[in-house]
């Protein structure tokens, strides 16, 4: 669902919807470039050079920066798809917004905030707590194809 406060363009809303459907196992792909960067809290963790081939490997999305043992409330490796899976299992709606905002109780970011053509997947405002808030940022190219993912989690 799009967020009325910071609406996203139709191509980015489509990317978000297809990414969510991929995350829960309903579709096999979504619009993407061949090279996709994965990061946690602004810290680049991996660059997937053939994302098309990697999509069948769900482990592609389980990452952690070198030397980290945990991030937020998650042990490494952190599943970038995990917050979407949890929201789906719990029937918690998500909003899509064009603005990256602070995540409640999040650890200090270790890298820059995402920039560019963004669609940010978040729990609805009423569901954001120290135990449940997150921001999964999809950064797209000018054609609406995924080029990077950044996850920020809360830390209860």
Secondary structure, 3 states (H helix, E strand, C coil): CECHHHCCCHHHHHHHHHHHHHHCCCCCCCCEEEEEEEEECCEEEEEECCHHHHCCCHHHHEECCCCCCEECCEECCEECCHHHHHHHHCCCCEEEECCCCCCCCECCCCCCCCCCEEEEEEECHHHCCCCCCEEEEEEECCCCCEEEEEEEEECC
